[in-house]
Amino acid sequence: MRSEDDIRERIAELEDAYDRTDPPTSELEDEAEVAILRAIEELEWVLEEHEAESGFTT
């Protein structure tokens, strides 16, 4: 399981990568992008946990 610091670092990496390819045009858009990136990171974490527990493969 990843630590909270690892998760926060991954979110920051995703934000930076996304902003380099598609910079936000407003504060509201930036906040929405952050929420989406956090959701992606949480899904990655859940899938990793599920895979580790049950041998789930994609």
mmCIF file of the N, C-alpha and C atoms, coordinates in Angstrom:
data_MODEL
# 
_entry.id   MODEL 
# 
loop_
_atom_site.group_PDB 
_atom_site.id 
_atom_site.type_symbol 
_atom_site.label_atom_id 
_atom_site.label_alt_id 
_atom_site.label_comp_id 
_atom_site.label_asym_id 
_atom_site.label_entity_id 
_atom_site.label_seq_id 
_atom_site.pdbx_PDB_ins_code 
_atom_site.Cartn_x 
_atom_site.Cartn_y 
_atom_site.Cartn_z 
_atom_site.occupancy 
_atom_site.B_iso_or_equiv 
_atom_site.pdbx_formal_charge 
_atom_site.auth_seq_id 
_atom_site.auth_comp_id 
_atom_site.auth_asym_id 
_atom_site.auth_atom_id 
_atom_site.pdbx_PDB_model_num 
ATOM 1   N N  . MET A 1 1  ? 0.837   -1.175  0.000   1.00 0.00 ? 1  MET A N  1 
ATOM 2   C CA . MET A 1 1  ? 0.000   0.000   0.000   1.00 0.00 ? 1  MET A CA 1 
ATOM 3   C C  . MET A 1 1  ? 0.884   1.241   0.000   1.00 0.00 ? 1  MET A C  1 
ATOM 4   N N  . ARG A 1 2  ? 0.499   2.212   -0.790  1.00 0.00 ? 2  ARG A N  1 
ATOM 5   C CA . ARG A 1 2  ? 1.283   3.447   -0.858  1.00 0.00 ? 2  ARG A CA 1 
ATOM 6   C C  . ARG A 1 2  ? 0.934   4.374   0.299   1.00 0.00 ? 2  ARG A C  1 
ATOM 7   N N  . SER A 1 3  ? 1.925   5.145   0.701   1.00 0.00 ? 3  SER A N  1 
ATOM 8   C CA . SER A 1 3  ? 1.694   6.096   1.785   1.00 0.00 ? 3  SER A CA 1 
ATOM 9   C C  . SER A 1 3  ? 0.962   7.328   1.251   1.00 0.00 ? 3  SER A C  1 
ATOM 10  N N  . GLU A 1 4  ? 0.438   8.114   2.169   1.00 0.00 ? 4  GLU A N  1 
ATOM 11  C CA . GLU A 1 4  ? -0.244  9.343   1.785   1.00 0.00 ? 4  GLU A CA 1 
ATOM 12  C C  . GLU A 1 4  ? 0.708   10.261  1.024   1.00 0.00 ? 4  GLU A C  1 
ATOM 13  N N  . ASP A 1 5  ? 1.961   10.341  1.448   1.00 0.00 ? 5  ASP A N  1 
ATOM 14  C CA . ASP A 1 5  ? 2.936   11.180  0.755   1.00 0.00 ? 5  ASP A CA 1 
ATOM 15  C C  . ASP A 1 5  ? 3.157   10.717  -0.680  1.00 0.00 ? 5  ASP A C  1 
ATOM 16  N N  . ASP A 1 6  ? 3.216   9.403   -0.888  1.00 0.00 ? 6  ASP A N  1 
ATOM 17  C CA . ASP A 1 6  ? 3.376   8.862   -2.238  1.00 0.00 ? 6  ASP A CA 1 
ATOM 18  C C  . ASP A 1 6  ? 2.185   9.230   -3.114  1.00 0.00 ? 6  ASP A C  1 
ATOM 19  N N  . ILE A 1 7  ? 0.997   9.131   -2.545  1.00 0.00 ? 7  ILE A N  1 
ATOM 20  C CA . ILE A 1 7  ? -0.219  9.461   -3.288  1.00 0.00 ? 7  ILE A CA 1 
ATOM 21  C C  . ILE A 1 7  ? -0.243  10.945  -3.637  1.00 0.00 ? 7  ILE A C  1 
ATOM 22  N N  . ARG A 1 8  ? 0.097   11.787  -2.671  1.00 0.00 ? 8  ARG A N  1 
ATOM 23  C CA . ARG A 1 8  ? 0.116   13.233  -2.940  1.00 0.00 ? 8  ARG A CA 1 
ATOM 24  C C  . ARG A 1 8  ? 1.169   13.592  -3.996  1.00 0.00 ? 8  ARG A C  1 
ATOM 25  N N  . GLU A 1 9  ? 2.299   12.926  -3.952  1.00 0.00 ? 9  GLU A N  1 
ATOM 26  C CA . GLU A 1 9  ? 3.349   13.160  -4.946  1.00 0.00 ? 9  GLU A CA 1 
ATOM 27  C C  . GLU A 1 9  ? 2.865   12.749  -6.341  1.00 0.00 ? 9  GLU A C  1 
ATOM 28  N N  . ARG A 1 10 ? 2.172   11.612  -6.401  1.00 0.00 ? 10 ARG A N  1 
ATOM 29  C CA . ARG A 1 10 ? 1.639   11.142  -7.688  1.00 0.00 ? 10 ARG A CA 1 
ATOM 30  C C  . ARG A 1 10 ? 0.603   12.119  -8.231  1.00 0.00 ? 10 ARG A C  1 
ATOM 31  N N  . ILE A 1 11 ? -0.257  12.647  -7.376  1.00 0.00 ? 11 ILE A N  1 
ATOM 32  C CA . ILE A 1 11 ? -1.246  13.631  -7.804  1.00 0.00 ? 11 ILE A CA 1 
ATOM 33  C C  . ILE A 1 11 ? -0.543  14.871  -8.359  1.00 0.00 ? 11 ILE A C  1 
ATOM 34  N N  . ALA A 1 12 ? 0.480   15.332  -7.684  1.00 0.00 ? 12 ALA A N  1 
ATOM 35  C CA . ALA A 1 12 ? 1.235   16.496  -8.159  1.00 0.00 ? 12 ALA A CA 1 
ATOM 36  C C  . ALA A 1 12 ? 1.867   16.222  -9.523  1.00 0.00 ? 12 ALA A C  1 
ATOM 37  N N  . GLU A 1 13 ? 2.408   15.017  -9.699  1.00 0.00 ? 13 GLU A N  1 
ATOM 38  C CA . GLU A 1 13 ? 2.990   14.651  -10.999 1.00 0.00 ? 13 GLU A CA 1 
ATOM 39  C C  . GLU A 1 13 ? 1.930   14.664  -12.096 1.00 0.00 ? 13 GLU A C  1 
ATOM 40  N N  . LEU A 1 14 ? 0.758   14.117  -11.796 1.00 0.00 ? 14 LEU A N  1 
ATOM 41  C CA . LEU A 1 14 ? -0.321  14.107  -12.775 1.00 0.00 ? 14 LEU A CA 1 
ATOM 42  C C  . LEU A 1 14 ? -0.772  15.525  -13.113 1.00 0.00 ? 14 LEU A C  1 
ATOM 43  N N  . GLU A 1 15 ? -0.883  16.380  -12.098 1.00 0.00 ? 15 GLU A N  1 
ATOM 44  C CA . GLU A 1 15 ? -1.265  17.769  -12.337 1.00 0.00 ? 15 GLU A CA 1 
ATOM 45  C C  . GLU A 1 15 ? -0.260  18.467  -13.243 1.00 0.00 ? 15 GLU A C  1 
ATOM 46  N N  . ASP A 1 16 ? 1.017   18.302  -12.959 1.00 0.00 ? 16 ASP A N  1 
ATOM 47  C CA . ASP A 1 16 ? 2.062   18.930  -13.772 1.00 0.00 ? 16 ASP A CA 1 
ATOM 48  C C  . ASP A 1 16 ? 2.028   18.432  -15.207 1.00 0.00 ? 16 ASP A C  1 
ATOM 49  N N  . ALA A 1 17 ? 1.910   17.128  -15.375 1.00 0.00 ? 17 ALA A N  1 
ATOM 50  C CA . ALA A 1 17 ? 1.871   16.555  -16.726 1.00 0.00 ? 17 ALA A CA 1 
ATOM 51  C C  . ALA A 1 17 ? 0.656   17.068  -17.488 1.00 0.00 ? 17 ALA A C  1 
ATOM 52  N N  . TYR A 1 18 ? -0.475  17.121  -16.824 1.00 0.00 ? 18 TYR A N  1 
ATOM 53  C CA . TYR A 1 18 ? -1.696  17.588  -17.474 1.00 0.00 ? 18 TYR A CA 1 
ATOM 54  C C  . TYR A 1 18 ? -1.576  19.061  -17.842 1.00 0.00 ? 18 TYR A C  1 
ATOM 55  N N  . ASP A 1 19 ? -1.078  19.879  -16.924 1.00 0.00 ? 19 ASP A N  1 
ATOM 56  C CA . ASP A 1 19 ? -0.951  21.309  -17.189 1.00 0.00 ? 19 ASP A CA 1 
ATOM 57  C C  . ASP A 1 19 ? 0.042   21.609  -18.315 1.00 0.00 ? 19 ASP A C  1 
ATOM 58  N N  . ARG A 1 20 ? 1.062   20.779  -18.467 1.00 0.00 ? 20 ARG A N  1 
ATOM 59  C CA . ARG A 1 20 ? 2.018   20.990  -19.569 1.00 0.00 ? 20 ARG A CA 1 
ATOM 60  C C  . ARG A 1 20 ? 1.359   20.765  -20.920 1.00 0.00 ? 20 ARG A C  1 
ATOM 61  N N  . THR A 1 21 ? 0.425   19.831  -20.992 1.00 0.00 ? 21 THR A N  1 
ATOM 62  C CA . THR A 1 21 ? -0.202  19.529  -22.268 1.00 0.00 ? 21 THR A CA 1 
ATOM 63  C C  . THR A 1 21 ? -1.490  20.309  -22.508 1.00 0.00 ? 21 THR A C  1 
ATOM 64  N N  . ASP A 1 22 ? -2.142  20.756  -21.440 1.00 0.00 ? 22 ASP A N  1 
ATOM 65  C CA . ASP A 1 22 ? -3.406  21.477  -21.571 1.00 0.00 ? 22 ASP A CA 1 
ATOM 66  C C  . ASP A 1 22 ? -3.581  22.417  -20.386 1.00 0.00 ? 22 ASP A C  1 
ATOM 67  N N  . PRO A 1 23 ? -2.926  23.568  -20.416 1.00 0.00 ? 23 PRO A N  1 
ATOM 68  C CA . PRO A 1 23 ? -3.000  24.484  -19.266 1.00 0.00 ? 23 PRO A CA 1 
ATOM 69  C C  . PRO A 1 23 ? -4.436  24.952  -19.001 1.00 0.00 ? 23 PRO A C  1 
ATOM 70  N N  . PRO A 1 24 ? -4.813  25.075  -17.735 1.00 0.00 ? 24 PRO A N  1 
ATOM 71  C CA . PRO A 1 24 ? -6.170  25.530  -17.405 1.00 0.00 ? 24 PRO A CA 1 
ATOM 72  C C  . PRO A 1 24 ? -6.372  26.979  -17.827 1.00 0.00 ? 24 PRO A C  1 
ATOM 73  N N  . THR A 1 25 ? -7.616  27.296  -18.208 1.00 0.00 ? 25 THR A N  1 
ATOM 74  C CA . THR A 1 25 ? -7.923  28.658  -18.643 1.00 0.00 ? 25 THR A CA 1 
ATOM 75  C C  . THR A 1 25 ? -8.601  29.483  -17.556 1.00 0.00 ? 25 THR A C  1 
ATOM 76  N N  . SER A 1 26 ? -9.018  28.820  -16.472 1.00 0.00 ? 26 SER A N  1 
ATOM 77  C CA . SER A 1 26 ? -9.652  29.536  -15.364 1.00 0.00 ? 26 SER A CA 1 
ATOM 78  C C  . SER A 1 26 ? -9.393  28.782  -14.067 1.00 0.00 ? 26 SER A C  1 
ATOM 79  N N  . GLU A 1 27 ? -9.642  29.460  -12.951 1.00 0.00 ? 27 GLU A N  1 
ATOM 80  C CA . GLU A 1 27 ? -9.459  28.819  -11.649 1.00 0.00 ? 27 GLU A CA 1 
ATOM 81  C C  . GLU A 1 27 ? -10.427 27.653  -11.467 1.00 0.00 ? 27 GLU A C  1 
ATOM 82  N N  . LEU A 1 28 ? -11.668 27.818  -11.936 1.00 0.00 ? 28 LEU A N  1 
ATOM 83  C CA . LEU A 1 28 ? -12.662 26.754  -11.828 1.00 0.00 ? 28 LEU A CA 1 
ATOM 84  C C  . LEU A 1 28 ? -12.219 25.529  -12.637 1.00 0.00 ? 28 LEU A C  1 
ATOM 85  N N  . GLU A 1 29 ? -11.705 25.756  -13.836 1.00 0.00 ? 29 GLU A N  1 
ATOM 86  C CA . GLU A 1 29 ? -11.224 24.637  -14.652 1.00 0.00 ? 29 GLU A CA 1 
ATOM 87  C C  . GLU A 1 29 ? -10.055 23.941  -13.968 1.00 0.00 ? 29 GLU A C  1 
ATOM 88  N N  . ASP A 1 30 ? -9.165  24.713  -13.372 1.00 0.00 ? 30 ASP A N  1 
ATOM 89  C CA . ASP A 1 30 ? -8.022  24.132  -12.674 1.00 0.00 ? 30 ASP A CA 1 
ATOM 90  C C  . ASP A 1 30 ? -8.489  23.264  -11.512 1.00 0.00 ? 30 ASP A C  1 
ATOM 91  N N  . GLU A 1 31 ? -9.471  23.739  -10.739 1.00 0.00 ? 31 GLU A N  1 
ATOM 92  C CA . GLU A 1 31 ? -9.995  22.962  -9.618  1.00 0.00 ? 31 GLU A CA 1 
ATOM 93  C C  . GLU A 1 31 ? -10.658 21.673  -10.102 1.00 0.00 ? 31 GLU A C  1 
ATOM 94  N N  . ALA A 1 32 ? -11.375 21.743  -11.222 1.00 0.00 ? 32 ALA A N  1 
ATOM 95  C CA . ALA A 1 32 ? -12.019 20.549  -11.775 1.00 0.00 ? 32 ALA A CA 1 
ATOM 96  C C  . ALA A 1 32 ? -10.970 19.538  -12.222 1.00 0.00 ? 32 ALA A C  1 
ATOM 97  N N  . GLU A 1 33 ? -9.909  20.027  -12.849 1.00 0.00 ? 33 GLU A N  1 
ATOM 98  C CA . GLU A 1 33 ? -8.836  19.140  -13.286 1.00 0.00 ? 33 GLU A CA 1 
ATOM 99  C C  . GLU A 1 33 ? -8.189  18.434  -12.097 1.00 0.00 ? 33 GLU A C  1 
ATOM 100 N N  . VAL A 1 34 ? -7.958  19.153  -11.023 1.00 0.00 ? 34 VAL A N  1 
ATOM 101 C CA . VAL A 1 34 ? -7.361  18.568  -9.826  1.00 0.00 ? 34 VAL A CA 1 
ATOM 102 C C  . VAL A 1 34 ? -8.275  17.479  -9.269  1.00 0.00 ? 34 VAL A C  1 
ATOM 103 N N  . ALA A 1 35 ? -9.569  17.739  -9.228  1.00 0.00 ? 35 ALA A N  1 
ATOM 104 C CA . ALA A 1 35 ? -10.513 16.744  -8.722  1.00 0.00 ? 35 ALA A CA 1 
ATOM 105 C C  . ALA A 1 35 ? -10.490 15.480  -9.587  1.00 0.00 ? 35 ALA A C  1 
ATOM 106 N N  . ILE A 1 36 ? -10.429 15.659  -10.893 1.00 0.00 ? 36 ILE A N  1 
ATOM 107 C CA . ILE A 1 36 ? -10.377 14.509  -11.799 1.00 0.00 ? 36 ILE A CA 1 
ATOM 108 C C  . ILE A 1 36 ? -9.091  13.728  -11.596 1.00 0.00 ? 36 ILE A C  1 
ATOM 109 N N  . LEU A 1 37 ? -7.977  14.424  -11.481 1.00 0.00 ? 37 LEU A N  1 
ATOM 110 C CA . LEU A 1 37 ? -6.695  13.753  -11.291 1.00 0.00 ? 37 LEU A CA 1 
ATOM 111 C C  . LEU A 1 37 ? -6.647  13.001  -9.969  1.00 0.00 ? 37 LEU A C  1 
ATOM 112 N N  . ARG A 1 38 ? -7.249  13.566  -8.935  1.00 0.00 ? 38 ARG A N  1 
ATOM 113 C CA . ARG A 1 38 ? -7.311  12.862  -7.644  1.00 0.00 ? 38 ARG A CA 1 
ATOM 114 C C  . ARG A 1 38 ? -8.151  11.596  -7.765  1.00 0.00 ? 38 ARG A C  1 
ATOM 115 N N  . ALA A 1 39 ? -9.246  11.683  -8.501  1.00 0.00 ? 39 ALA A N  1 
ATOM 116 C CA . ALA A 1 39 ? -10.091 10.508  -8.695  1.00 0.00 ? 39 ALA A CA 1 
ATOM 117 C C  . ALA A 1 39 ? -9.335  9.422   -9.458  1.00 0.00 ? 39 ALA A C  1 
ATOM 118 N N  . ILE A 1 40 ? -8.568  9.821   -10.465 1.00 0.00 ? 40 ILE A N  1 
ATOM 119 C CA . ILE A 1 40 ? -7.759  8.855   -11.218 1.00 0.00 ? 40 ILE A CA 1 
ATOM 120 C C  . ILE A 1 40 ? -6.758  8.180   -10.295 1.00 0.00 ? 40 ILE A C  1 
ATOM 121 N N  . GLU A 1 41 ? -6.095  8.945   -9.468  1.00 0.00 ? 41 GLU A N  1 
ATOM 122 C CA . GLU A 1 41 ? -5.110  8.387   -8.545  1.00 0.00 ? 41 GLU A CA 1 
ATOM 123 C C  . GLU A 1 41 ? -5.772  7.428   -7.567  1.00 0.00 ? 41 GLU A C  1 
ATOM 124 N N  . GLU A 1 42 ? -6.945  7.785   -7.062  1.00 0.00 ? 42 GLU A N  1 
ATOM 125 C CA . GLU A 1 42 ? -7.643  6.895   -6.133  1.00 0.00 ? 42 GLU A CA 1 
ATOM 126 C C  . GLU A 1 42 ? -8.026  5.595   -6.823  1.00 0.00 ? 42 GLU A C  1 
ATOM 127 N N  . LEU A 1 43 ? -8.473  5.679   -8.070  1.00 0.00 ? 43 LEU A N  1 
ATOM 128 C CA . LEU A 1 43 ? -8.811  4.465   -8.812  1.00 0.00 ? 43 LEU A CA 1 
ATOM 129 C C  . LEU A 1 43 ? -7.585  3.596   -9.030  1.00 0.00 ? 43 LEU A C  1 
ATOM 130 N N  . GLU A 1 44 ? -6.447  4.211   -9.370  1.00 0.00 ? 44 GLU A N  1 
ATOM 131 C CA . GLU A 1 44 ? -5.213  3.446   -9.529  1.00 0.00 ? 44 GLU A CA 1 
ATOM 132 C C  . GLU A 1 44 ? -4.876  2.725   -8.232  1.00 0.00 ? 44 GLU A C  1 
ATOM 133 N N  . TRP A 1 45 ? -5.021  3.405   -7.119  1.00 0.00 ? 45 TRP A N  1 
ATOM 134 C CA . TRP A 1 45 ? -4.708  2.808   -5.817  1.00 0.00 ? 45 TRP A CA 1 
ATOM 135 C C  . TRP A 1 45 ? -5.637  1.637   -5.521  1.00 0.00 ? 45 TRP A C  1 
ATOM 136 N N  . VAL A 1 46 ? -6.946  1.823   -5.749  1.00 0.00 ? 46 VAL A N  1 
ATOM 137 C CA . VAL A 1 46 ? -7.908  0.758   -5.487  1.00 0.00 ? 46 VAL A CA 1 
ATOM 138 C C  . VAL A 1 46 ? -7.601  -0.458  -6.352  1.00 0.00 ? 46 VAL A C  1 
ATOM 139 N N  . LEU A 1 47 ? -7.309  -0.236  -7.629  1.00 0.00 ? 47 LEU A N  1 
ATOM 140 C CA . LEU A 1 47 ? -6.998  -1.352  -8.511  1.00 0.00 ? 47 LEU A CA 1 
ATOM 141 C C  . LEU A 1 47 ? -5.735  -2.080  -8.067  1.00 0.00 ? 47 LEU A C  1 
ATOM 142 N N  . GLU A 1 48 ? -4.722  -1.338  -7.645  1.00 0.00 ? 48 GLU A N  1 
ATOM 143 C CA . GLU A 1 48 ? -3.499  -1.964  -7.145  1.00 0.00 ? 48 GLU A CA 1 
ATOM 144 C C  . GLU A 1 48 ? -3.782  -2.795  -5.894  1.00 0.00 ? 48 GLU A C  1 
ATOM 145 N N  . GLU A 1 49 ? -4.599  -2.254  -4.991  1.00 0.00 ? 49 GLU A N  1 
ATOM 146 C CA . GLU A 1 49 ? -4.941  -2.983  -3.769  1.00 0.00 ? 49 GLU A CA 1 
ATOM 147 C C  . GLU A 1 49 ? -5.725  -4.245  -4.103  1.00 0.00 ? 49 GLU A C  1 
ATOM 148 N N  . HIS A 1 50 ? -6.686  -4.116  -4.991  1.00 0.00 ? 50 HIS A N  1 
ATOM 149 C CA . HIS A 1 50 ? -7.501  -5.264  -5.376  1.00 0.00 ? 50 HIS A CA 1 
ATOM 150 C C  . HIS A 1 50 ? -6.642  -6.324  -6.052  1.00 0.00 ? 50 HIS A C  1 
ATOM 151 N N  . GLU A 1 51 ? -5.749  -5.899  -6.906  1.00 0.00 ? 51 GLU A N  1 
ATOM 152 C CA . GLU A 1 51 ? -4.854  -6.828  -7.601  1.00 0.00 ? 51 GLU A CA 1 
ATOM 153 C C  . GLU A 1 51 ? -3.958  -7.557  -6.596  1.00 0.00 ? 51 GLU A C  1 
ATOM 154 N N  . ALA A 1 52 ? -3.452  -6.837  -5.629  1.00 0.00 ? 52 ALA A N  1 
ATOM 155 C CA . ALA A 1 52 ? -2.569  -7.424  -4.626  1.00 0.00 ? 52 ALA A CA 1 
ATOM 156 C C  . ALA A 1 52 ? -3.307  -8.442  -3.754  1.00 0.00 ? 52 ALA A C  1 
ATOM 157 N N  . GLU A 1 53 ? -4.570  -8.162  -3.470  1.00 0.00 ? 53 GLU A N  1 
ATOM 158 C CA . GLU A 1 53 ? -5.333  -9.049  -2.592  1.00 0.00 ? 53 GLU A CA 1 
ATOM 159 C C  . GLU A 1 53 ? -5.856  -10.291 -3.300  1.00 0.00 ? 53 GLU A C  1 
ATOM 160 N N  . SER A 1 54 ? -6.239  -10.156 -4.569  1.00 0.00 ? 54 SER A N  1 
ATOM 161 C CA . SER A 1 54 ? -6.906  -11.285 -5.218  1.00 0.00 ? 54 SER A CA 1 
ATOM 162 C C  . SER A 1 54 ? -6.213  -11.792 -6.467  1.00 0.00 ? 54 SER A C  1 
ATOM 163 N N  . GLY A 1 55 ? -5.102  -11.195 -6.818  1.00 0.00 ? 55 GLY A N  1 
ATOM 164 C CA . GLY A 1 55 ? -4.428  -11.616 -8.030  1.00 0.00 ? 55 GLY A CA 1 
ATOM 165 C C  . GLY A 1 55 ? -5.175  -11.183 -9.281  1.00 0.00 ? 55 GLY A C  1 
ATOM 166 N N  . PHE A 1 56 ? -5.989  -10.161 -9.166  1.00 0.00 ? 56 PHE A N  1 
ATOM 167 C CA . PHE A 1 56 ? -6.784  -9.629  -10.277 1.00 0.00 ? 56 PHE A CA 1 
ATOM 168 C C  . PHE A 1 56 ? -5.865  -9.162  -11.393 1.00 0.00 ? 56 PHE A C  1 
ATOM 169 N N  . THR A 1 57 ? -6.215  -9.500  -12.618 1.00 0.00 ? 57 THR A N  1 
ATOM 170 C CA . THR A 1 57 ? -5.435  -9.022  -13.756 1.00 0.00 ? 57 THR A CA 1 
ATOM 171 C C  . THR A 1 57 ? -6.333  -8.285  -14.723 1.00 0.00 ? 57 THR A C  1 
ATOM 172 N N  . THR A 1 58 ? -5.764  -7.334  -15.418 1.00 0.00 ? 58 THR A N  1 
ATOM 173 C CA . THR A 1 58 ? -6.552  -6.556  -16.375 1.00 0.00 ? 58 THR A CA 1 
ATOM 174 C C  . THR A 1 58 ? -6.355  -7.077  -17.764 1.00 0.00 ? 58 THR A C  1 
# 
